[in-house]
Amino acid sequence: MSTVLVTGGSGYVASHLILKLLQDGYTVRTTIRSMSKEQNVRSVLQKAGAGNMDRLSFYAADLTQDKGWDEAIQGCAYVHHVASPFPGGAPKDENELIIPAKEGTLRVLKAARNAHVKRVVFTSSFATIGYGGKDRVEPYTEEDWSVLDGLPAYHKSKTLAEKAAWEFIENEGGDLELSVVCPVGIFGPVLSNDMSSSITLITKLMDGSIGKCPRTYFNIVDVRDLADLHIRAMLDPAAKGERFIASSDGKPMALFDVAQTISKGRPEKAKKVPTGEMPSWVVRIAGIFSPTARQVVPVLDVIRALKNDKSKKVLGWTPRTPQQTILDTVDSLVEHGIV
């Protein structure tokens, strides 16, 4: 089996991808910013059923530095570039996110080209597709790009990083192939306390932090299905030079629908889950006084429909239902004592 590198190995998505690659028999390398994290990542993967951990090795590499990337990538057939800076809140300067996202992506691509890697699979985001323009009814597809004007810093960083990746492949990539996966909100079982920002929504629904649900809507993908899509994009010749939206089937879910899914599916765990919606006009008024409410106002009543047909038809991908993903998320949060 081939040797595969996954960047950002301590992260939520990368951990699930490493887990699946190991279970599928690959020799896996991963980068972490500090080798002090290695033992914890190994422990998490071992408990999750990774099997033979002798096929996993760790390398120290940082998106903001050249050091370590050549060594990590040399001898790999494939690279999954998952690592990306993610804000704890809105940064004072958007370049705090944009520069490491863009330059880090180019560092990985250059090292991959120089090491004669066959293909890089880049974890982009639906943030690069469906934001910044006027509200629209027709579904978004892989042909769409977010409009940069007025985009939040994270969305802009992902968009500029992906555009830089395509430009590099076209102008400097040589024989290196690129495939891009654009996930929506990522949910699914947690392997440890390290989880996606999306999952904090579930924890807040369950711990009583949200009294009533604002009228917000989002698409969902299961982290296990996302890992599966990455591997399909790695192996399928048809994925060369293509983008793939990673999202479950169906319409975007309202936050209240998520709450009801938990209440009906796991009633014993849902004692603090909201039982009603908050009218949008109330949230807008609250936004005058509350920074938290103010963050919600721009996405009230915004529904971003999309098509995931390409991922299913071209790569034979079959995602779980969002309801199953939500309940599996809840079960894992309870199992790990997070809620």
C-alpha positions as CSV (number, residue, x, y, z in Angstrom):
1,M,0.0,0.0,0.0
2,S,1.1,3.6,-0.7
3,T,2.4,6.0,1.9
4,V,0.1,9.0,2.5
5,L,0.7,12.3,4.3
6,V,-2.1,14.0,6.2
7,T,-1.3,17.5,7.4
8,G,-2.6,18.8,10.8
9,G,-2.9,15.4,12.4
10,S,-4.2,16.6,15.7
11,G,-7.3,18.2,14.2
12,Y,-10.8,16.7,14.1
13,V,-11.1,16.0,10.3
14,A,-7.5,14.9,10.0
15,S,-7.8,12.4,12.9
16,H,-10.8,10.8,11.2
17,L,-9.0,10.7,7.9
18,I,-5.9,9.1,9.5
19,L,-8.1,6.6,11.2
20,K,-9.7,5.5,7.9
21,L,-6.4,5.4,6.0
22,L,-4.9,3.1,8.7
23,Q,-7.9,0.9,8.7
24,D,-7.7,0.7,4.9
25,G,-4.1,-0.5,5.2
26,Y,-2.1,2.6,4.2
27,T,1.2,3.7,5.7
28,V,0.4,7.1,7.1
29,R,2.5,10.2,8.0
30,T,1.1,13.2,9.6
31,T,2.4,16.7,10.5
32,I,1.8,18.4,13.8
33,R,3.2,21.8,14.9
34,S,4.7,20.3,18.1
35,M,5.9,16.8,18.7
36,S,4.5,17.1,22.2
37,K,1.1,16.3,20.7
38,E,2.2,12.9,19.2
39,Q,1.4,10.7,22.2
40,N,-2.1,12.2,22.7
41,V,-3.0,11.7,19.0
42,R,-1.7,8.1,19.0
43,S,-3.8,7.4,22.1
44,V,-6.9,8.9,20.6
45,L,-6.5,6.9,17.3
46,Q,-5.7,3.7,19.2
47,K,-8.9,4.0,21.3
48,A,-10.9,4.7,18.1
49,G,-9.7,1.4,16.6
50,A,-6.9,2.4,14.2
51,G,-5.3,-1.0,14.4
52,N,-1.6,-1.3,13.6
53,M,0.0,2.0,14.8
54,D,3.4,1.0,13.5
55,R,2.2,2.3,10.1
56,L,1.8,5.8,11.5
57,S,4.7,8.3,11.9
58,F,4.8,12.0,13.0
59,Y,6.7,15.0,11.6
60,A,7.0,18.5,13.0
61,A,5.9,21.1,10.5
62,D,4.2,24.5,10.7
63,L,2.2,26.2,7.9
64,T,4.2,29.4,8.6
65,Q,7.6,27.9,8.1
66,D,9.5,26.0,5.4
67,K,11.2,23.7,7.9
68,G,10.0,20.1,8.0
69,W,7.8,19.9,4.9
70,D,10.3,18.3,2.5
71,E,11.2,15.6,5.0
72,A,7.5,14.8,5.8
73,I,6.5,14.6,2.1
74,Q,9.5,12.8,0.6
75,G,8.5,9.2,-0.4
76,C,4.7,9.8,-0.2
77,A,2.5,8.9,-3.1
78,Y,-0.4,11.2,-1.9
79,V,-0.9,14.2,0.3
80,H,-4.0,15.3,2.1
81,H,-3.7,19.0,3.0
82,V,-6.2,19.3,5.8
83,A,-4.4,21.8,8.1
84,S,-5.7,25.4,8.1
85,P,-5.6,28.2,10.6
86,F,-9.0,28.6,12.3
87,P,-10.0,31.6,14.4
88,G,-11.1,31.4,18.0
89,G,-13.0,34.7,17.2
90,A,-12.8,37.4,14.6
91,P,-9.1,38.3,14.2
92,K,-8.1,42.0,14.5
93,D,-6.3,41.6,11.2
94,E,-7.7,39.3,8.5
95,N,-4.1,38.6,7.3
96,E,-3.5,36.6,10.5
97,L,-5.6,33.9,8.8
98,I,-5.1,34.7,5.1
99,I,-1.3,34.7,5.0
100,P,-0.7,31.3,6.8
101,A,-3.6,29.6,4.9
102,K,-2.3,30.7,1.5
103,E,1.4,30.4,2.1
104,G,1.0,27.2,4.0
105,T,-0.9,25.7,1.1
106,L,1.8,26.7,-1.3
107,R,4.5,25.3,0.9
108,V,2.8,21.9,0.9
109,L,2.2,22.0,-2.9
110,K,5.8,22.9,-3.7
111,A,7.2,20.2,-1.4
112,A,4.7,17.7,-3.0
113,R,5.8,18.7,-6.5
114,N,9.5,18.5,-5.6
115,A,9.0,15.0,-4.1
116,H,7.1,13.8,-7.2
117,V,3.8,13.1,-5.3
118,K,1.1,11.9,-7.6
119,R,-1.8,13.9,-6.2
120,V,-2.7,16.4,-3.4
121,V,-6.2,16.4,-2.0
122,F,-6.9,19.8,-0.5
123,T,-9.5,20.3,2.1
124,S,-11.1,23.6,1.1
125,S,-14.6,24.6,2.3
126,F,-18.1,25.5,1.2
127,A,-17.0,29.0,2.5
128,T,-15.2,29.3,-0.9
129,I,-18.4,28.6,-2.9
130,G,-21.6,30.0,-1.3
131,Y,-20.8,33.3,0.4
132,G,-20.4,37.0,-0.2
133,G,-22.8,37.5,-3.1
134,K,-26.5,38.3,-3.3
135,D,-29.0,35.9,-1.7
136,R,-30.1,33.4,-4.4
137,V,-32.6,30.6,-4.7
138,E,-30.8,28.3,-7.2
139,P,-28.5,25.7,-5.6
140,Y,-24.7,26.3,-5.4
141,T,-22.4,23.9,-7.3
142,E,-18.7,23.4,-7.7
143,E,-18.7,26.0,-10.5
144,D,-19.5,28.8,-8.0
145,W,-17.0,30.9,-6.1
146,S,-17.6,33.2,-3.1
147,V,-17.4,36.9,-3.7
148,L,-14.5,38.3,-1.7
149,D,-15.9,41.7,-0.9
150,G,-17.1,41.8,2.7
151,L,-16.3,38.1,3.4
152,P,-15.4,37.2,7.0
153,A,-11.7,36.6,7.4
154,Y,-11.9,32.8,7.6
155,H,-14.0,32.5,4.4
156,K,-11.6,34.8,2.6
157,S,-8.6,32.9,3.8
158,K,-10.0,29.6,2.5
159,T,-11.1,31.2,-0.8
160,L,-7.7,32.8,-1.5
161,A,-5.8,29.6,-0.4
162,E,-7.8,27.5,-2.8
163,K,-7.4,29.9,-5.7
164,A,-3.7,30.1,-5.0
165,A,-3.6,26.2,-5.1
166,W,-5.3,26.1,-8.5
167,E,-3.0,28.8,-9.9
168,F,0.1,27.0,-8.6
169,I,-1.0,23.7,-10.3
170,E,-1.6,25.5,-13.6
171,N,1.6,27.5,-13.6
172,E,4.2,25.6,-11.5
173,G,2.7,22.2,-10.7
174,G,4.5,20.1,-13.2
175,D,3.1,16.6,-13.1
176,L,1.4,17.1,-9.7
177,E,-2.4,16.6,-9.6
178,L,-4.8,18.4,-7.4
179,S,-8.3,17.5,-6.2
180,V,-10.3,19.7,-3.9
181,V,-13.0,18.8,-1.3
182,C,-15.3,21.6,-0.1
183,P,-17.2,20.5,3.1
184,V,-20.1,22.3,4.7
185,G,-20.7,22.2,8.5
186,I,-18.8,19.2,9.8
187,F,-20.5,17.0,12.4
188,G,-20.2,13.4,13.5
189,P,-18.5,11.4,16.3
190,V,-15.8,13.1,18.3
191,L,-12.7,11.0,19.0
192,S,-11.6,13.3,21.8
193,N,-12.2,16.8,23.2
194,D,-10.8,18.2,19.9
195,M,-13.9,18.8,17.7
196,S,-15.0,21.0,14.8
197,S,-16.5,24.4,15.5
198,S,-19.8,23.1,14.2
199,I,-20.1,20.6,17.0
200,T,-20.1,23.4,19.6
201,L,-23.6,24.1,18.3
202,I,-24.7,20.7,19.5
203,T,-23.0,21.1,22.9
204,K,-24.7,24.5,23.3
205,L,-28.1,23.0,22.3
206,M,-27.6,20.3,24.9
207,D,-26.2,22.3,27.8
208,G,-28.9,25.0,27.9
209,S,-26.7,27.8,26.4
210,I,-29.4,28.4,23.8
211,G,-32.8,29.2,25.2
212,K,-34.7,29.4,21.9
213,C,-33.3,28.7,18.5
214,P,-32.6,31.6,16.1
215,R,-33.8,31.0,12.6
216,T,-30.5,29.9,11.1
217,Y,-30.0,27.2,8.5
218,F,-26.9,25.1,7.6
219,N,-25.9,22.1,5.6
220,I,-24.3,19.1,7.3
221,V,-21.7,16.5,6.4
222,D,-20.6,13.6,8.6
223,V,-16.9,13.7,9.3
224,R,-16.7,9.9,8.5
225,D,-18.2,10.5,5.1
226,L,-15.8,13.4,4.6
227,A,-12.8,11.1,5.3
228,D,-14.3,8.6,2.8
229,L,-14.7,11.4,0.1
230,H,-11.1,12.4,0.6
231,I,-9.9,8.9,-0.1
232,R,-12.1,8.6,-3.2
233,A,-10.7,11.9,-4.4
234,M,-7.2,10.6,-3.8
235,L,-7.7,7.4,-5.8
236,D,-10.2,8.1,-8.6
237,P,-8.6,9.3,-11.9
238,A,-11.8,11.3,-12.6
239,A,-11.1,13.5,-9.5
240,K,-8.0,15.0,-11.1
241,G,-8.4,18.8,-11.4
242,E,-11.9,18.8,-9.9
243,R,-13.7,20.3,-6.9
244,F,-16.3,18.3,-4.9
245,I,-18.9,19.6,-2.5
246,A,-19.1,17.4,0.7
247,S,-22.7,17.6,2.0
248,S,-25.4,15.2,3.0
249,D,-28.6,15.0,0.9
250,G,-31.6,17.2,1.4
251,K,-32.3,20.8,2.2
252,P,-30.3,22.9,4.8
253,M,-31.5,22.1,8.3
254,A,-32.8,24.8,10.6
255,L,-31.2,24.9,14.0
256,F,-34.6,24.1,15.5
257,D,-34.8,21.0,13.3
258,V,-31.4,19.9,14.8
259,A,-32.8,20.5,18.3
260,Q,-35.9,18.4,17.5
261,T,-33.8,15.6,16.1
262,I,-32.0,15.4,19.4
263,S,-35.2,15.7,21.5
264,K,-37.0,12.9,19.5
265,G,-34.0,10.6,19.0
266,R,-32.3,11.0,22.4
267,P,-35.0,12.3,24.8
268,E,-33.2,11.2,27.9
269,K,-30.2,13.5,26.9
270,A,-32.4,16.4,25.7
271,K,-33.7,17.9,28.9
272,K,-32.1,21.3,28.2
273,V,-32.5,21.3,24.4
274,P,-34.6,24.3,23.2
275,T,-38.3,23.6,22.4
276,G,-39.0,26.6,20.3
277,E,-37.7,29.2,17.9
278,M,-36.9,32.9,18.5
279,P,-38.4,35.3,16.0
280,S,-35.8,37.0,13.9
281,W,-36.9,40.5,14.8
282,V,-36.2,39.7,18.4
283,V,-32.7,38.5,17.6
284,R,-32.1,41.7,15.5
285,I,-33.1,43.9,18.5
286,A,-30.9,41.8,20.8
287,G,-28.0,42.3,18.4
288,I,-28.0,46.0,19.3
289,F,-27.0,45.1,22.8
290,S,-25.4,41.7,22.6
291,P,-22.2,40.8,20.7
292,T,-23.3,37.2,20.6
293,A,-26.7,38.0,19.0
294,R,-25.0,40.5,16.7
295,Q,-22.9,37.6,15.2
296,V,-26.1,35.7,14.3
297,V,-28.0,38.6,12.6
298,P,-26.3,38.4,9.2
299,V,-27.2,34.7,8.7
300,L,-30.8,34.9,10.0
301,D,-33.3,33.3,7.5
302,V,-30.5,32.8,5.0
303,I,-30.8,29.4,3.2
304,R,-27.9,28.2,1.0
305,A,-29.1,25.4,-1.1
306,L,-26.5,23.3,-2.9
307,K,-26.0,20.2,-5.1
308,N,-23.8,17.3,-4.1
309,D,-24.6,15.3,-7.3
310,K,-21.0,15.5,-8.5
311,S,-19.5,13.8,-5.5
312,K,-22.1,11.0,-5.7
313,K,-22.0,10.5,-9.5
314,V,-18.3,11.0,-10.2
315,L,-16.9,9.3,-7.1
316,G,-19.7,7.0,-6.1
317,W,-20.0,8.6,-2.7
318,T,-23.0,7.9,-0.4
319,P,-23.3,10.2,2.6
320,R,-25.2,9.4,5.8
321,T,-28.5,11.3,6.6
322,P,-28.0,14.4,8.6
323,Q,-30.3,13.0,11.3
324,Q,-28.1,10.0,11.8
325,T,-25.0,12.2,11.9
326,I,-26.6,14.4,14.6
327,L,-27.5,11.5,16.8
328,D,-24.1,9.9,16.4
329,T,-22.6,13.2,17.4
330,V,-24.7,13.4,20.5
331,D,-23.8,9.8,21.5
332,S,-20.1,10.5,21.2
333,L,-20.3,13.7,23.2
334,V,-22.0,11.8,26.0
335,E,-19.5,9.0,25.7
336,H,-16.6,11.4,26.1
337,G,-18.2,13.3,29.0
338,I,-18.4,16.5,27.0
339,V,-22.1,17.0,27.7
